Amino acid sequence: MTDINEQDEKFIALDRLIDDYSDEKGQLIRVLQGAQDIFGYLPEEVQTYIAGKLDIPVSEVNGVVTFYSLFTTEPRGKFTINVCTGTACYVQGAQNILDDLRSSLNLTETNTTEDGLFTVKSTRCIGACGLAPVLTVNDDVHGKLGRKDVPKLLRSCKKLAEVKPVDKFAEGPGKYQEQPPTGY
């Protein structure tokens, strides 16, 4: 019996994902989304692997990865918090929320906490201006926030992080394995 390590399991899951989309036109973005779900980010090694499996140039894969802000080439925390700093959110205090998040998590030069639990970033527009100020935790939108909500949001995420993890190599492309906090 062979010993398969976690990295090998991730590439096996990626192969299944690529097979699922092999006949679809424009499968690259879907494959990249699924690969990012599996690996947590899209390092050069994964981009090169995908390019080889899809028989496209690595430069095309990298071009898509670097063009779309939803993709990252660096590890992200378990909880990625994107604070909208577009005009509507900014005038409603989004910068204060962003500053409070960064301060509470002791983030200075980097966007990700040392324990790998949180990544905090600003983004230009989430498209929920009527809920300003707004942020997302992973893919969950939270609106009409104030500075007082920052500690509650972080506590909710930390509590969720203590929950026993599910199978991170679940069948099927694009499966999100953890659900972001709601109702904090």
C-alpha positions in Angstrom: 0.0 0.0 0.0 1.4 3.4 -0.9 1.6 6.3 1.5 -0.3 9.2 0.0 0.5 12.6 1.7 -1.9 15.5 2.0 -0.3 17.3 -1.1 -0.8 14.2 -3.2 -4.4 14.0 -2.1 -4.9 17.6 -3.2 -3.6 16.8 -6.6 -5.8 13.7 -6.9 -8.8 16.0 -6.0 -7.6 18.5 -8.6 -7.4 15.7 -11.2 -11.1 14.7 -10.4 -12.1 18.4 -10.7 -10.3 18.8 -14.1 -12.0 15.6 -15.3 -15.4 17.0 -14.2 -14.9 20.0 -16.4 -12.9 18.5 -19.3 -15.7 18.8 -21.9 -16.8 22.3 -20.9 -15.9 25.3 -23.0 -14.2 28.0 -20.9 -13.4 25.6 -18.1 -10.3 27.4 -16.9 -12.0 29.7 -14.4 -14.1 26.9 -12.9 -11.0 24.8 -12.6 -9.1 27.6 -11.0 -12.0 28.2 -8.5 -12.0 24.6 -7.6 -8.2 24.4 -7.3 -8.2 27.4 -5.0 -10.9 25.6 -2.9 -8.6 22.6 -2.7 -5.2 24.3 -2.1 -6.4 27.5 -0.5 -4.5 29.5 -3.1 -2.9 29.1 -6.6 0.8 28.8 -6.3 3.0 28.6 -9.5 3.2 24.8 -9.2 -0.6 24.4 -9.3 -0.9 26.9 -12.2 1.7 24.9 -14.2 -0.1 21.6 -13.4 -3.4 23.0 -14.6 -1.9 24.4 -17.7 -0.4 21.0 -18.5 -3.6 19.1 -17.9 -5.7 21.6 -19.9 -3.0 21.8 -22.7 -2.9 25.6 -22.5 0.1 27.9 -21.9 1.1 28.6 -18.3 1.0 32.3 -19.3 -2.7 32.1 -20.0 -3.4 30.5 -16.7 -1.3 33.0 -14.8 -3.0 35.8 -16.8 -6.4 34.8 -15.5 -5.2 34.2 -12.0 -3.6 37.7 -11.8 -6.5 39.5 -13.6 -9.3 38.4 -11.3 -9.1 39.5 -7.6 -10.9 36.4 -6.4 -7.8 34.4 -7.1 -4.7 34.6 -4.9 -1.2 33.3 -5.4 -0.4 33.6 -1.6 -2.0 31.5 1.2 -5.1 33.0 2.7 -6.5 32.6 6.1 -9.4 30.2 6.8 -11.5 33.3 7.0 -10.9 35.9 4.2 -12.5 39.2 5.2 -12.8 41.7 2.3 -13.9 45.2 3.5 -15.4 47.3 0.7 -13.8 50.7 0.5 -15.8 51.9 -2.4 -17.3 55.4 -2.2 -20.6 54.4 -0.5 -18.9 52.2 2.0 -16.0 54.6 2.6 -18.3 57.5 3.5 -20.2 55.2 5.9 -17.0 54.3 7.9 -15.5 51.3 6.1 -12.0 52.6 6.6 -12.6 52.6 10.4 -13.8 49.0 10.2 -10.8 48.0 8.2 -8.4 49.7 10.6 -10.2 48.1 13.6 -9.9 44.6 12.0 -6.2 45.1 11.2 -5.5 46.4 14.7 -7.5 43.7 16.5 -5.6 41.0 14.6 -2.2 42.7 14.9 -1.8 43.0 11.2 0.8 45.5 10.0 2.8 44.6 6.9 0.9 41.4 6.0 -2.7 40.7 5.3 -2.8 37.2 7.0 -2.5 36.5 10.7 0.4 34.3 11.8 -2.0 31.5 12.9 -3.4 31.4 9.3 -6.9 32.0 10.6 -7.7 35.5 9.1 -6.8 37.4 5.9 -8.0 41.0 5.8 -8.1 43.0 2.6 -9.8 46.0 1.2 -11.7 45.8 -2.1 -13.1 48.5 -4.2 -16.7 47.4 -4.6 -18.7 44.4 -3.5 -21.9 45.6 -5.3 -24.0 45.9 -2.2 -23.9 49.7 -1.8 -27.4 49.8 -0.2 -25.9 47.9 2.8 -22.9 50.2 3.3 -20.6 49.7 4.9 -20.2 46.1 3.8 -17.7 43.3 4.0 -17.5 39.7 3.1 -16.3 36.8 5.2 -15.4 34.2 2.6 -18.4 34.4 0.4 -20.9 35.7 2.9 -21.9 39.4 2.7 -22.4 41.4 5.9 -23.8 44.9 5.7 -24.8 47.9 7.7 -21.8 47.3 10.0 -20.3 49.6 12.6 -17.1 49.5 14.5 -18.9 47.7 17.4 -19.5 44.7 15.1 -15.8 44.0 14.6 -15.2 42.1 17.9 -18.4 40.2 17.5 -17.5 39.2 14.0 -14.0 38.0 15.0 -15.4 36.0 18.0 -17.9 34.3 15.7 -15.2 33.3 13.3 -12.9 32.0 16.0 -15.8 30.0 17.5 -16.5 28.5 14.1 -12.8 27.7 13.6 -13.1 25.4 16.7 -15.7 23.2 15.0 -14.4 19.9 13.8 -13.4 20.3 10.1 -15.3 18.4 7.4 -13.6 16.3 4.7 -11.7 19.0 2.8 -11.4 16.7 -0.3 -15.2 16.3 -0.7 -16.4 15.1 -4.1 -17.4 17.7 -6.7 -16.0 21.0 -7.9 -16.6 24.3 -6.2 -17.7 22.8 -2.9 -17.1 25.2 0.0 -16.1 23.2 3.0 -16.7 25.7 5.8 -19.6 28.1 6.1 -18.8 31.7 7.2 -20.4 33.0 10.4 -23.9 34.5 10.2 -26.0 36.3 12.8 -23.2 37.6 15.0 
